[in-house]
Amino acid sequence: MPKSRTGLGAQYDPHALPLQFHSSAWVRYRFLALILLPAILFSSPAAAQIFSPEVKKVSENFVCQCSCNHQLSGCGMLHCGSANPLRSEIDQKLQAGMTEEQIVDDFVAKYGGVILSAPTGEGFDLVAWTLPVVALLAGLLVLYRVVRVWTRRRPLPASAPATPEAIPEQYRNRMEKELKDFD
């Protein structure tokens, strides 16, 4: 006897639904996806804002000021209040004919040294470039010396058997007496 699909013991069977329900639901979801996807992707001018490779190259010199700690060229925040205006400013300066060095100098004068993504090669910033190299070389020198000392160590010589002349008379007599008592 076939199972009844009605009543309290009925179980849900997706194959029991009419074919029209599946296809109409599918059409609705596809329609919503086609309408919502472009609306989500192009909802703001910031999301659709694309910068030239020159702007990207110049913006690699700077750090985004939104506290994300990324380079300005790599800040991925959709509505970043720092990256988008700074990139637009770089784009305007490039269109005005400024070179990369001039833009860097202008940004450093305007925002200070914190906007740079890498320290400069002059003044105190030179320490940031040289200190890791000096520390690495000092560590390698210490390691070389330690290995050199370890490899040059000679094993301690095995103790030679004691000769009667090396043992004082009183100890020799005592040893002989104890050996006789032992037998």
DRENMARBA-87052 format. One record per residue: residue number from 1; chain; z negated, x negated, y of N, C-alpha, C in turn. Coordinates in steps of 0.1 Angstrom, whole numbers, plus 2048, in hexadecimal, padded with zeros to 3 digits. Example, Ala and Ser with C-alpha at 12.3 -4.5 7.8 and 13.67 -1.06 7.14 Angstrom:
site nr 1, kette A, nup 7B2, neast 77C, nnorth 7C7, caup 7B2, caeast 785, canorth 7D3, cup 7B2, ceast 77C, cnorth 7DF
site nr 2, kette A, nup 7B9, neast 780, nnorth 7EA, caup 7B9, caeast 777, canorth 7F5, cup 7B1, ceast 77F, cnorth 800
//
This chain:
site nr 1, kette A, nup 800, neast 7F8, nnorth 7F4, caup 800, caeast 800, canorth 800, cup 800, ceast 7F7, cnorth 80C
site nr 2, kette A, nup 809, neast 7F9, nnorth 816, caup 80A, caeast 7F1, canorth 822, cup 7FD, ceast 7F3, cnorth 82B
site nr 3, kette A, nup 7FA, neast 7E8, nnorth 832, caup 7EF, caeast 7E9, canorth 83B, cup 7F2, ceast 7F2, cnorth 847
site nr 4, kette A, nup 7E8, neast 7F9, nnorth 84B, caup 7EA, caeast 801, canorth 857, cup 7E8, ceast 7F9, cnorth 864
site nr 5, kette A, nup 7F1, neast 7FB, nnorth 86D, caup 7F0, caeast 7F4, canorth 87A, cup 7E9, ceast 7FC, cnorth 885
site nr 6, kette A, nup 7E2, neast 806, nnorth 881, caup 7DB, caeast 80E, canorth 88B, cup 7CC, ceast 80F, cnorth 887
site nr 7, kette A, nup 7C4, neast 812, nnorth 890, caup 7B6, caeast 814, canorth 88D, cup 7AE, ceast 808, cnorth 890
site nr 8, kette A, nup 7A1, neast 807, nnorth 88D, caup 799, caeast 7FC, canorth 890, cup 79C, ceast 7EF, cnorth 88A
site nr 9, kette A, nup 7A1, neast 7EF, nnorth 87E, caup 7A4, caeast 7E3, canorth 876, cup 7B1, ceast 7DD, cnorth 87A
site nr 10, kette A, nup 7B8, neast 7E3, nnorth 883, caup 7C6, caeast 7DE, canorth 886, cup 7C5, ceast 7D0, cnorth 88D
site nr 11, kette A, nup 7CE, neast 7C7, nnorth 889, caup 7CF, caeast 7BA, canorth 88F, cup 7DB, ceast 7B9, cnorth 897
site nr 12, kette A, nup 7DB, neast 7B0, nnorth 8A1, caup 7E6, caeast 7AE, canorth 8AA, cup 7F1, ceast 7A6, cnorth 8A3
site nr 13, kette A, nup 7FD, neast 7AB, nnorth 8A3, caup 808, caeast 7A4, canorth 89D, cup 813, ceast 7A3, cnorth 8A7
site nr 14, kette A, nup 816, neast 797, nnorth 8AC, caup 820, caeast 796, canorth 8B7, cup 82E, ceast 79A, cnorth 8B2
site nr 15, kette A, nup 830, neast 799, nnorth 8A5, caup 83D, caeast 79C, canorth 8A0, cup 83F, ceast 7AC, cnorth 89F
site nr 16, kette A, nup 834, neast 7B3, nnorth 8A1, caup 836, caeast 7C1, canorth 8A0, cup 83A, ceast 7C7, cnorth 8AD
site nr 17, kette A, nup 83A, neast 7BF, nnorth 8B8, caup 83E, caeast 7C4, canorth 8C5, cup 84D, ceast 7C5, cnorth 8C5
site nr 18, kette A, nup 852, neast 7CE, nnorth 8CD, caup 860, caeast 7D0, canorth 8CE, cup 867, ceast 7C4, cnorth 8D4
site nr 19, kette A, nup 873, neast 7C1, nnorth 8D1, caup 87A, caeast 7B5, canorth 8D6, cup 87C, ceast 7B6, cnorth 8E5
site nr 20, kette A, nup 87D, neast 7C2, nnorth 8EA, caup 880, caeast 7C4, canorth 8F8, cup 874, ceast 7BE, cnorth 900
site nr 21, kette A, nup 868, neast 7C0, nnorth 8FB, caup 85C, caeast 7BB, canorth 903, cup 85C, ceast 7AC, cnorth 904
site nr 22, kette A, nup 860, neast 7A5, nnorth 8F9, caup 860, caeast 796, canorth 8FA, cup 86B, ceast 792, cnorth 904
site nr 23, kette A, nup 877, neast 797, nnorth 904, caup 881, caeast 793, canorth 90C, cup 87F, ceast 797, cnorth 91B
site nr 24, kette A, nup 879, neast 7A3, nnorth 91D, caup 876, caeast 7A7, canorth 92B, cup 86B, ceast 79E, cnorth 931
site nr 25, kette A, nup 861, neast 79A, nnorth 929, caup 856, caeast 792, canorth 92F, cup 85C, ceast 784, cnorth 932
site nr 26, kette A, nup 865, neast 77F, nnorth 929, caup 86B, caeast 772, canorth 92B, cup 873, ceast 772, cnorth 938
site nr 27, kette A, nup 87B, neast 77C, nnorth 93A, caup 883, caeast 77D, canorth 946, cup 87A, ceast 77D, cnorth 953
site nr 28, kette A, nup 86F, neast 785, nnorth 952, caup 866, caeast 785, canorth 95D, cup 860, ceast 778, cnorth 960
site nr 29, kette A, nup 85C, neast 770, nnorth 956, caup 856, caeast 763, canorth 958, cup 860, ceast 759, cnorth 95E
site nr 30, kette A, nup 86C, neast 75A, nnorth 959, caup 877, caeast 751, canorth 95E, cup 87A, ceast 755, cnorth 96C
site nr 31, kette A, nup 87A, neast 761, nnorth 970, caup 87D, caeast 765, canorth 97D, cup 872, ceast 760, cnorth 987
site nr 32, kette A, nup 865, neast 762, nnorth 983, caup 85A, caeast 75D, canorth 98B, cup 85B, ceast 74E, cnorth 98D
site nr 33, kette A, nup 85E, neast 747, nnorth 982, caup 85F, caeast 738, canorth 982, cup 86A, ceast 734, cnorth 98C
site nr 34, kette A, nup 875, neast 73B, nnorth 98B, caup 881, caeast 737, canorth 994, cup 87D, ceast 73A, cnorth 9A3
site nr 35, kette A, nup 875, neast 744, nnorth 9A6, caup 872, caeast 747, canorth 9B3, cup 866, ceast 73E, cnorth 9B8
site nr 36, kette A, nup 85C, neast 73C, nnorth 9B0, caup 850, caeast 735, canorth 9B4, cup 852, ceast 726, cnorth 9B5
site nr 37, kette A, nup 85A, neast 720, nnorth 9AC, caup 85C, caeast 712, canorth 9AB, cup 861, ceast 70C, cnorth 9B8
site nr 38, kette A, nup 86C, neast 711, nnorth 9BD, caup 871, caeast 70C, canorth 9CA, cup 867, ceast 70F, cnorth 9D5
site nr 39, kette A, nup 860, neast 71A, nnorth 9D5, caup 857, caeast 71D, canorth 9E0, cup 84B, ceast 713, cnorth 9E0
site nr 40, kette A, nup 847, neast 70F, nnorth 9D4, caup 83C, caeast 705, canorth 9D3, cup 841, ceast 6F7, cnorth 9D7
site nr 41, kette A, nup 84D, neast 6F3, nnorth 9D2, caup 852, caeast 6E6, canorth 9D5, cup 856, ceast 6E4, cnorth 9E4
site nr 42, kette A, nup 85B, neast 6EE, nnorth 9EA, caup 860, caeast 6EC, canorth 9F8, cup 858, ceast 6F4, cnorth A02
site nr 43, kette A, nup 84B, neast 6F6, nnorth 9FF, caup 843, caeast 6FE, canorth A08, cup 840, ceast 6F8, cnorth A15
site nr 44, kette A, nup 83F, neast 6EB, nnorth A15, caup 83C, caeast 6E4, canorth A22, cup 846, ceast 6DA, cnorth A25
site nr 45, kette A, nup 848, neast 6D6, nnorth A32, caup 851, caeast 6CC, canorth A36, cup 84C, ceast 6BE, cnorth A31
site nr 46, kette A, nup 83F, neast 6BD, nnorth A2F, caup 83A, caeast 6B0, canorth A2A, cup 83E, ceast 6AD, cnorth A1C
site nr 47, kette A, nup 83F, neast 6B7, nnorth A14, caup 843, caeast 6B6, canorth A06, cup 851, ceast 6B2, cnorth A05
site nr 48, kette A, nup 859, neast 6B7, nnorth A0E, caup 868, caeast 6B4, canorth A0D, cup 86C, ceast 6A8, cnorth A15
site nr 49, kette A, nup 862, neast 6A2, nnorth A1C, caup 865, caeast 697, canorth A25, cup 867, ceast 68A, cnorth A1C
site nr 50, kette A, nup 873, neast 685, nnorth A1E, caup 877, caeast 679, canorth A16, cup 87B, ceast 66E, cnorth A20
site nr 51, kette A, nup 876, neast 662, nnorth A1D, caup 878, caeast 657, canorth A27, cup 882, ceast 64D, cnorth A21
site nr 52, kette A, nup 888, neast 646, nnorth A29, caup 892, caeast 63C, canorth A25, cup 88C, ceast 630, cnorth A1E
site nr 53, kette A, nup 893, neast 629, nnorth A17, caup 88E, caeast 61D, canorth A10, cup 888, ceast 612, cnorth A1B
site nr 54, kette A, nup 88E, neast 612, nnorth A27, caup 889, caeast 609, canorth A31, cup 87B, ceast 60D, cnorth A35
site nr 55, kette A, nup 879, neast 61A, nnorth A37, caup 86B, caeast 61F, canorth A3A, cup 861, ceast 61B, cnorth A2F
site nr 56, kette A, nup 866, neast 61D, nnorth A23, caup 85D, caeast 61A, canorth A17, cup 85A, ceast 60B, cnorth A17
site nr 57, kette A, nup 864, neast 603, nnorth A1A, caup 861, caeast 5F4, canorth A1A, cup 858, ceast 5F0, cnorth A25
site nr 58, kette A, nup 859, neast 5F5, nnorth A31, caup 850, caeast 5F2, canorth A3C, cup 842, ceast 5F8, cnorth A39
site nr 59, kette A, nup 841, neast 604, nnorth A33, caup 834, caeast 60A, canorth A31, cup 82C, ceast 603, cnorth A26
site nr 60, kette A, nup 832, neast 5FB, nnorth A1E, caup 82B, caeast 5F3, canorth A14, cup 821, ceast 5E9, cnorth A1A
site nr 61, kette A, nup 823, neast 5E6, nnorth A27, caup 81A, caeast 5DD, canorth A2E, cup 80D, ceast 5E3, cnorth A32
site nr 62, kette A, nup 80C, neast 5F1, nnorth A31, caup 801, caeast 5F8, canorth A37, cup 7F9, ceast 5FF, cnorth A2C
site nr 63, kette A, nup 7EC, neast 602, nnorth A2F, caup 7E4, caeast 60A, canorth A26, cup 7E3, ceast 618, cnorth A2D
site nr 64, kette A, nup 7E3, neast 622, nnorth A25, caup 7E2, caeast 630, canorth A29, cup 7D3, ceast 631, cnorth A2F
site nr 65, kette A, nup 7D1, neast 638, nnorth A3A, caup 7C4, caeast 639, canorth A40, cup 7BD, ceast 646, cnorth A3C
site nr 66, kette A, nup 7C1, neast 64C, nnorth A31, caup 7BB, caeast 659, canorth A2D, cup 7B0, ceast 656, cnorth A22
site nr 67, kette A, nup 7AC, neast 64A, nnorth A20, caup 7A2, caeast 645, canorth A17, cup 7A6, ceast 646, cnorth A08
site nr 68, kette A, nup 7B3, neast 647, nnorth A06, caup 7B8, caeast 647, canorth 9F8, cup 7BA, ceast 639, cnorth 9F2
site nr 69, kette A, nup 7B9, neast 62F, nnorth 9FB, caup 7BA, caeast 621, canorth 9F8, cup 7C8, ceast 61D, cnorth 9F1
site nr 70, kette A, nup 7D2, neast 625, nnorth 9F5, caup 7E0, caeast 621, canorth 9F0, cup 7E8, ceast 61B, cnorth 9FB
site nr 71, kette A, nup 7F2, neast 615, nnorth 9F8, caup 7FC, caeast 610, canorth A02, cup 802, ceast 61C, cnorth A08
site nr 72, kette A, nup 806, neast 61B, nnorth A15, caup 80C, caeast 626, canorth A1C, cup 818, ceast 62B, cnorth A15
site nr 73, kette A, nup 81F, neast 622, nnorth A0E, caup 82B, caeast 626, canorth A07, cup 828, ceast 62E, cnorth 9FA
site nr 74, kette A, nup 81C, neast 62D, nnorth 9F5, caup 819, caeast 633, canorth 9E8, cup 80F, ceast 63E, cnorth 9E9
site nr 75, kette A, nup 80B, neast 642, nnorth 9F5, caup 801, caeast 64D, canorth 9F7, cup 808, ceast 65A, cnorth 9F2
site nr 76, kette A, nup 802, neast 660, nnorth 9E8, caup 808, caeast 66C, canorth 9E1, cup 803, ceast 679, cnorth 9E6
site nr 77, kette A, nup 7FA, neast 679, nnorth 9EF, caup 7F4, caeast 686, canorth 9F4, cup 7FE, ceast 68F, cnorth 9FA
site nr 78, kette A, nup 7FF, neast 69B, nnorth 9F7, caup 809, caeast 6A5, canorth 9FC, cup 808, ceast 6A6, cnorth A0B
site nr 79, kette A, nup 7FD, neast 6A9, nnorth A10, caup 7FC, caeast 6AC, canorth A1E, cup 7F3, ceast 6A1, cnorth A25
site nr 80, kette A, nup 7F6, neast 695, nnorth A22, caup 7EE, caeast 68A, canorth A27, cup 7EF, ceast 689, cnorth A36
site nr 81, kette A, nup 7E3, neast 68A, nnorth A3D, caup 7E3, caeast 689, canorth A4B, cup 7E5, ceast 67C, cnorth A51
site nr 82, kette A, nup 7E6, neast 671, nnorth A49, caup 7E8, caeast 664, canorth A4D, cup 7F6, ceast 65E, cnorth A4A
site nr 83, kette A, nup 7F9, neast 660, nnorth A3D, caup 806, caeast 659, canorth A38, cup 812, ceast 65F, cnorth A3E
site nr 84, kette A, nup 813, neast 66C, nnorth A3F, caup 81F, caeast 672, canorth A44, cup 822, ceast 66F, cnorth A53
site nr 85, kette A, nup 817, neast 670, nnorth A5C, caup 81A, caeast 66C, canorth A6A, cup 81D, ceast 65D, cnorth A6B
site nr 86, kette A, nup 816, neast 654, nnorth A63, caup 819, caeast 646, canorth A64, cup 827, ceast 643, cnorth A60
site nr 87, kette A, nup 82B, neast 649, nnorth A55, caup 839, caeast 647, canorth A50, cup 843, ceast 64C, cnorth A5A
site nr 88, kette A, nup 840, neast 657, nnorth A61, caup 849, caeast 65C, canorth A6B, cup 84A, ceast 653, cnorth A77
site nr 89, kette A, nup 83E, neast 64D, nnorth A7A, caup 83E, caeast 643, canorth A85, cup 846, ceast 637, cnorth A82
site nr 90, kette A, nup 845, neast 632, nnorth A75, caup 84D, caeast 627, canorth A71, cup 85C, ceast 62A, cnorth A72
site nr 91, kette A, nup 85F, neast 636, nnorth A6D, caup 86D, caeast 63A, canorth A6D, cup 873, ceast 63A, cnorth A7C
site nr 92, kette A, nup 86B, neast 63F, nnorth A85, caup 86F, caeast 640, canorth A93, cup 871, ceast 632, cnorth A99
site nr 93, kette A, nup 867, neast 629, nnorth A95, caup 868, caeast 61B, canorth A9A, cup 874, ceast 614, cnorth A94
site nr 94, kette A, nup 877, neast 616, nnorth A88, caup 883, caeast 610, canorth A82, cup 890, ceast 616, cnorth A88
site nr 95, kette A, nup 890, neast 622, nnorth A8B, caup 89C, caeast 628, canorth A92, cup 89D, ceast 623, cnorth AA0
site nr 96, kette A, nup 892, neast 61F, nnorth AA6, caup 892, caeast 619, canorth AB4, cup 897, ceast 60B, cnorth AB3
site nr 97, kette A, nup 898, neast 605, nnorth AA8, caup 89D, caeast 5F7, canorth AA6, cup 893, ceast 5ED, cnorth AA5
site nr 98, kette A, nup 886, neast 5F0, nnorth AA2, caup 87C, caeast 5E6, canorth AA0, cup 87D, ceast 5E0, cnorth A92
site nr 99, kette A, nup 879, neast 5D4, nnorth A91, caup 87A, caeast 5CD, canorth A85, cup 86C, ceast 5CF, cnorth A7D
site nr 100, kette A, nup 86C, neast 5CB, nnorth A71, caup 860, caeast 5CD, canorth A69, cup 854, ceast 5C6, cnorth A6E
site nr 101, kette A, nup 856, neast 5B9, nnorth A73, caup 84B, caeast 5B2, canorth A79, cup 846, ceast 5B8, cnorth A86
site nr 102, kette A, nup 84F, neast 5BD, nnorth A8E, caup 84B, caeast 5C4, canorth A9A, cup 843, ceast 5D1, cnorth A97
site nr 103, kette A, nup 847, neast 5D8, nnorth A8D, caup 83F, caeast 5E4, canorth A89, cup 831, ceast 5E0, cnorth A84
site nr 104, kette A, nup 831, neast 5D6, nnorth A7C, caup 824, caeast 5D1, canorth A77, cup 81B, ceast 5CD, cnorth A82
site nr 105, kette A, nup 820, neast 5C5, nnorth A8C, caup 818, caeast 5C1, canorth A97, cup 813, ceast 5CD, cnorth A9F
site nr 106, kette A, nup 81C, neast 5D6, nnorth AA1, caup 819, caeast 5E2, canorth AA9, cup 80E, ceast 5EA, cnorth AA2
site nr 107, kette A, nup 80F, neast 5EC, nnorth A95, caup 805, caeast 5F4, canorth A8E, cup 7F7, ceast 5EC, cnorth A8E
site nr 108, kette A, nup 7F7, neast 5DF, nnorth A8D, caup 7EB, caeast 5D7, canorth A8D, cup 7E4, ceast 5D8, cnorth A9B
site nr 109, kette A, nup 7ED, neast 5D8, nnorth AA5, caup 7E7, caeast 5D9, canorth AB3, cup 7E2, ceast 5E7, cnorth AB5
site nr 110, kette A, nup 7E8, neast 5F1, nnorth AAF, caup 7E4, caeast 5FF, canorth AB1, cup 7D8, ceast 603, cnorth AA8
site nr 111, kette A, nup 7D8, neast 5FF, nnorth A9B, caup 7CE, caeast 604, canorth A91, cup 7C4, ceast 5F9, cnorth A8D
site nr 112, kette A, nup 7C7, neast 5ED, nnorth A90, caup 7BE, caeast 5E2, canorth A8C, cup 7C3, ceast 5DC, cnorth A7E
site nr 113, kette A, nup 7BC, neast 5D2, nnorth A7A, caup 7BF, caeast 5CB, canorth A6E, cup 7BD, ceast 5D3, cnorth A61
site nr 114, kette A, nup 7B5, neast 5DE, nnorth A62, caup 7B2, caeast 5E6, canorth A56, cup 7BF, ceast 5ED, cnorth A51
site nr 115, kette A, nup 7C9, neast 5EE, nnorth A59, caup 7D5, caeast 5F5, canorth A54, cup 7DE, ceast 5ED, cnorth A4B
site nr 116, kette A, nup 7DC, neast 5E0, nnorth A4B, caup 7E4, caeast 5D7, canorth A43, cup 7E0, ceast 5D8, cnorth A34
site nr 117, kette A, nup 7EA, neast 5D8, nnorth A2C, caup 7E7, caeast 5D9, canorth A1D, cup 7E4, ceast 5CB, cnorth A17
site nr 118, kette A, nup 7E7, neast 5C0, nnorth A1E, caup 7E4, caeast 5B3, canorth A19, cup 7DF, ceast 5AB, cnorth A25
site nr 119, kette A, nup 7D6, neast 5A1, nnorth A22, caup 7D1, caeast 599, canorth A2D, cup 7DC, ceast 590, cnorth A32
site nr 120, kette A, nup 7DB, neast 58C, nnorth A3F, caup 7E5, caeast 583, canorth A45, cup 7E2, ceast 575, cnorth A40
site nr 121, kette A, nup 7EB, neast 56C, nnorth A43, caup 7E9, caeast 55E, canorth A3E, cup 7E4, ceast 555, cnorth A49
site nr 122, kette A, nup 7DC, neast 55A, nnorth A52, caup 7D6, caeast 552, canorth A5D, cup 7C8, ceast 556, cnorth A5F
site nr 123, kette A, nup 7C0, neast 54D, nnorth A65, caup 7B2, caeast 550, canorth A69, cup 7AA, ceast 552, cnorth A5C
site nr 124, kette A, nup 7A0, neast 55B, nnorth A5E, caup 797, caeast 55E, canorth A53, cup 79D, ceast 564, cnorth A47
site nr 125, kette A, nup 7A8, neast 56B, nnorth A4A, caup 7B0, caeast 572, canorth A3E, cup 7B5, ceast 567, cnorth A35
site nr 126, kette A, nup 7B7, neast 55B, nnorth A39, caup 7BC, caeast 551, canorth A31, cup 7B2, ceast 54E, cnorth A25
site nr 127, kette A, nup 7A5, neast 550, nnorth A28, caup 79B, caeast 54F, canorth A1D, cup 79E, ceast 558, cnorth A12
site nr 128, kette A, nup 7A2, neast 565, nnorth A15, caup 7A5, caeast 56F, canorth A0B, cup 7B0, ceast 56A, cnorth A02
site nr 129, kette A, nup 7B9, neast 562, nnorth A07, caup 7C4, caeast 55D, canorth 9FE, cup 7C0, ceast 551, cnorth 9F6
site nr 130, kette A, nup 7B8, neast 548, nnorth 9FD, caup 7B5, caeast 53B, canorth 9F6, cup 7A9, ceast 53B, cnorth 9ED
site nr 131, kette A, nup 79F, neast 544, nnorth 9F0, caup 793, caeast 543, canorth 9E9, cup 795, ceast 546, cnorth 9DA
site nr 132, kette A, nup 79D, neast 550, nnorth 9D6, caup 79F, caeast 552, canorth 9C7, cup 7A5, ceast 546, cnorth 9C0
site nr 133, kette A, nup 7AE, neast 540, nnorth 9C7, caup 7B5, caeast 534, canorth 9C1, cup 7AB, ceast 529, cnorth 9C0
site nr 134, kette A, nup 7A3, neast 526, nnorth 9CA, caup 799, caeast 51C, canorth 9CA, cup 78F, ceast 51F, cnorth 9BF
site nr 135, kette A, nup 78A, neast 52B, nnorth 9BE, caup 781, caeast 52F, canorth 9B3, cup 787, ceast 52D, cnorth 9A5
site nr 136, kette A, nup 793, neast 530, nnorth 9A3, caup 79A, caeast 52E, canorth 996, cup 79B, ceast 520, cnorth 993
site nr 137, kette A, nup 79F, neast 517, nnorth 99C, caup 7A0, caeast 509, canorth 99A, cup 792, ceast 503, cnorth 997
site nr 138, kette A, nup 788, neast 507, nnorth 99E, caup 77A, caeast 502, canorth 99C, cup 775, ceast 506, cnorth 98E
site nr 139, kette A, nup 778, neast 512, nnorth 98A, caup 774, caeast 517, canorth 97D, cup 77C, ceast 50F, cnorth 972
site nr 140, kette A, nup 788, neast 50C, nnorth 974, caup 790, caeast 505, canorth 96A, cup 78B, ceast 4F6, cnorth 969
site nr 141, kette A, nup 787, neast 4F0, nnorth 974, caup 781, caeast 4E3, canorth 974, cup 774, ceast 4E3, cnorth 96D
site nr 142, kette A, nup 76B, neast 4EC, nnorth 96F, caup 75E, caeast 4ED, canorth 968, cup 761, ceast 4EF, cnorth 959
site nr 143, kette A, nup 76A, neast 4F7, nnorth 955, caup 76D, caeast 4FA, canorth 947, cup 773, ceast 4ED, cnorth 941
site nr 144, kette A, nup 77B, neast 4E5, nnorth 948, caup 781, caeast 4D9, canorth 943, cup 775, ceast 4CF, cnorth 940
site nr 145, kette A, nup 76C, neast 4CE, nnorth 94A, caup 761, caeast 4C4, canorth 948, cup 758, ceast 4C8, cnorth 93D
site nr 146, kette A, nup 755, neast 4D5, nnorth 93B, caup 74C, caeast 4D9, canorth 930, cup 753, ceast 4D6, cnorth 923
site nr 147, kette A, nup 760, neast 4D9, nnorth 921, caup 767, caeast 4D7, canorth 915, cup 767, ceast 4C8, cnorth 912
site nr 148, kette A, nup 769, neast 4C0, nnorth 91D, caup 76A, caeast 4B2, canorth 91B, cup 75D, ceast 4AC, cnorth 916
site nr 149, kette A, nup 752, neast 4B1, nnorth 91C, caup 745, caeast 4AC, canorth 918, cup 742, ceast 4B0, cnorth 909
site nr 150, kette A, nup 746, neast 4BC, nnorth 906, caup 743, caeast 4C1, canorth 8F8, cup 74B, ceast 4B9, cnorth 8EE
site nr 151, kette A, nup 757, neast 4B6, nnorth 8F1, caup 760, caeast 4AF, canorth 8E7, cup 75C, ceast 4A0, cnorth 8E6
site nr 152, kette A, nup 756, neast 49A, nnorth 8F0, caup 752, caeast 48C, canorth 8F0, cup 744, ceast 48A, cnorth 8EA
site nr 153, kette A, nup 73D, neast 494, nnorth 8E8, caup 730, caeast 493, canorth 8E2, cup 731, ceast 48D, cnorth 8D4
site nr 154, kette A, nup 728, neast 483, nnorth 8D1, caup 728, caeast 47D, canorth 8C4, cup 71C, ceast 483, cnorth 8BC
site nr 155, kette A, nup 71E, neast 485, nnorth 8B0, caup 712, caeast 48B, canorth 8A8, cup 707, ceast 480, cnorth 8A8
site nr 156, kette A, nup 6FB, neast 485, nnorth 8A7, caup 6EF, caeast 47C, canorth 8A6, cup 6F0, ceast 474, cnorth 899
site nr 157, kette A, nup 6ED, neast 468, nnorth 899, caup 6EE, caeast 460, canorth 88C, cup 6E3, ceast 465, cnorth 883
site nr 158, kette A, nup 6E6, neast 465, nnorth 877, caup 6DC, caeast 469, canorth 86D, cup 6D1, ceast 45F, cnorth 86C
site nr 159, kette A, nup 6C5, neast 463, nnorth 86B, caup 6BA, caeast 45A, canorth 86B, cup 6BB, ceast 451, cnorth 85F
site nr 160, kette A, nup 6B9, neast 444, nnorth 861, caup 6BA, caeast 43A, canorth 857, cup 6AD, ceast 43A, cnorth 84F
site nr 161, kette A, nup 6AE, neast 437, nnorth 842, caup 6A2, caeast 436, canorth 83B, cup 698, ceast 42C, cnorth 841
site nr 162, kette A, nup 68C, neast 42F, nnorth 840, caup 682, caeast 426, canorth 846, cup 680, ceast 419, cnorth 83E
site nr 163, kette A, nup 680, neast 40E, nnorth 845, caup 67E, caeast 402, canorth 83E, cup 66F, ceast 3FE, cnorth 83F
site nr 164, kette A, nup 66B, neast 3F7, nnorth 835, caup 65C, caeast 3F3, canorth 836, cup 658, ceast 3EC, cnorth 843
site nr 165, kette A, nup 661, neast 3E5, nnorth 849, caup 65D, caeast 3DE, canorth 855, cup 65C, ceast 3E8, cnorth 861
site nr 166, kette A, nup 663, neast 3F4, nnorth 860, caup 663, caeast 3FD, canorth 86B, cup 656, ceast 406, cnorth 86B
site nr 167, kette A, nup 650, neast 407, nnorth 85F, caup 644, caeast 40F, canorth 85E, cup 638, ceast 406, cnorth 85F
site nr 168, kette A, nup 62F, neast 40B, nnorth 868, caup 622, caeast 403, canorth 86A, cup 61B, ceast 402, cnorth 85D
site nr 169, kette A, nup 613, neast 3F7, nnorth 85C, caup 60B, caeast 3F4, canorth 850, cup 602, ceast 3FF, cnorth 84B
site nr 170, kette A, nup 5FB, neast 405, nnorth 855, caup 5F1, caeast 40F, canorth 851, cup 5F8, ceast 41C, cnorth 84B
site nr 171, kette A, nup 603, neast 420, nnorth 850, caup 60A, caeast 42B, canorth 84B, cup 611, ceast 428, cnorth 83E
site nr 172, kette A, nup 615, neast 41C, nnorth 83C, caup 61B, caeast 419, canorth 82F, cup 611, ceast 419, cnorth 824
site nr 173, kette A, nup 605, neast 414, nnorth 827, caup 5FA, caeast 414, canorth 81D, cup 5F7, ceast 422, cnorth 81A
site nr 174, kette A, nup 5F6, neast 42A, nnorth 824, caup 5F2, caeast 438, canorth 822, cup 5FC, ceast 440, cnorth 819
site nr 175, kette A, nup 609, neast 43D, nnorth 81C, caup 614, caeast 443, canorth 814, cup 613, ceast 43F, cnorth 805
site nr 176, kette A, nup 611, neast 432, nnorth 803, caup 610, caeast 42D, canorth 7F5, cup 605, ceast 433, cnorth 7EE
site nr 177, kette A, nup 5F9, neast 435, nnorth 7F5, caup 5EE, caeast 43B, canorth 7EF, cup 5F0, ceast 449, cnorth 7EB
site nr 178, kette A, nup 5F7, neast 451, nnorth 7F4, caup 5FA, caeast 45F, canorth 7F1, cup 604, ceast 460, cnorth 7E6
site nr 179, kette A, nup 60D, neast 457, nnorth 7E5, caup 617, caeast 458, canorth 7DA, cup 611, ceast 455, cnorth 7CD
site nr 180, kette A, nup 607, neast 44C, nnorth 7CC, caup 600, caeast 449, canorth 7C0, cup 5F8, ceast 454, cnorth 7BC
site nr 181, kette A, nup 5F1, neast 45B, nnorth 7C5, caup 5E9, caeast 467, canorth 7C2, cup 5F2, ceast 472, cnorth 7BD
site nr 182, kette A, nup 5FE, neast 473, nnorth 7C2, caup 607, caeast 47E, canorth 7BF, cup 60B, ceast 47D, cnorth 7B0
site nr 183, kette A, nup 60D, neast 471, nnorth 7AB, caup 611, caeast 46F, canorth 79D, cup 607, ceast 474, cnorth 794
//
